[in-house]
Amino acid sequence: MIDTSYTFKVQIEKLPEGQYLASSDDFAGLVAQGRTVEETLEIAHDVARKLIESYEEHGDPLPSSLRPFTDRVILDVAVGV
């Protein structure tokens, strides 16, 4: 069970068919696809949670690139106009 929050980097790209794909160099195995950036991030969050739970259930170490969340995170935010 996850009792700590973690941060990691996520890349989002727009696919030719109009959907979005999220992946992470920091968190191998994380891939999520959605209709909007927001939906894609929400799915990526759920995938990350399930991956962390799987690591913990199997006694595997978490990826070293995961950083415990403290009280501040900095995000680059894309805004369309």
C-alpha positions as CSV (number, residue, x, y, z in Angstrom):
1,M,0.0,0.0,0.0
2,I,1.3,3.4,-1.0
3,D,1.9,5.6,2.1
4,T,4.2,8.1,0.5
5,S,3.7,10.4,-2.5
6,Y,6.3,10.5,-5.2
7,T,7.2,12.8,-8.1
8,F,8.7,11.9,-11.5
9,K,9.0,13.4,-14.9
10,V,6.4,12.7,-17.6
11,Q,6.6,13.5,-21.3
12,I,3.4,14.0,-23.2
13,E,3.2,14.1,-27.0
14,K,0.3,14.6,-29.4
15,L,-0.2,11.7,-31.7
16,P,-1.0,12.2,-35.4
17,E,-4.6,10.8,-34.8
18,G,-5.2,13.6,-32.2
19,Q,-4.8,11.7,-29.0
20,Y,-2.0,12.2,-26.4
21,L,0.6,9.7,-25.2
22,A,2.4,10.0,-21.8
23,S,5.6,8.1,-21.0
24,S,8.4,8.6,-18.5
25,D,12.2,8.1,-18.7
26,D,12.1,8.2,-14.9
27,F,9.6,5.4,-14.5
28,A,10.0,2.5,-16.9
29,G,6.7,0.9,-17.8
30,L,4.6,4.0,-17.5
31,V,2.6,4.5,-20.7
32,A,-0.8,6.2,-20.9
33,Q,-3.0,7.4,-23.7
34,G,-5.9,9.8,-23.6
35,R,-8.1,12.2,-25.6
36,T,-6.9,15.3,-23.8
37,V,-3.7,16.2,-21.9
38,E,-5.7,16.2,-18.6
39,E,-7.2,12.8,-19.2
40,T,-3.7,11.5,-20.2
41,L,-2.2,12.8,-17.0
42,E,-5.0,11.3,-14.9
43,I,-4.4,7.9,-16.6
44,A,-0.7,8.2,-16.1
45,H,-1.2,8.9,-12.4
46,D,-3.4,5.8,-12.1
47,V,-0.8,3.7,-13.9
48,A,2.0,5.0,-11.7
49,R,0.0,4.2,-8.6
50,K,-0.6,0.6,-9.8
51,L,3.1,0.2,-10.8
52,I,4.2,1.4,-7.3
53,E,1.7,-1.0,-5.7
54,S,3.1,-3.8,-7.8
55,Y,6.7,-3.0,-6.8
56,E,5.7,-3.0,-3.2
57,E,3.6,-6.2,-3.3
58,H,6.5,-8.1,-5.0
59,G,9.2,-6.6,-2.7
60,D,11.0,-4.9,-5.6
61,P,12.8,-1.7,-5.1
62,L,11.2,1.4,-6.6
63,P,12.9,3.1,-9.5
64,S,15.7,5.3,-8.1
65,S,14.4,8.2,-10.1
66,L,11.2,8.5,-8.1
67,R,11.5,11.3,-5.6
68,P,9.4,11.5,-2.4
69,F,7.0,14.5,-2.6
70,T,7.8,17.0,0.0
71,D,5.7,20.2,0.0
72,R,6.4,21.7,-3.4
73,V,6.6,20.6,-7.0
74,I,7.4,22.7,-10.1
75,L,5.5,22.0,-13.3
76,D,5.7,23.2,-16.9
77,V,2.2,23.8,-18.0
78,A,1.0,24.0,-21.6
79,V,-1.8,26.5,-22.3
80,G,-3.5,26.7,-25.7
81,V,-4.7,30.1,-27.0
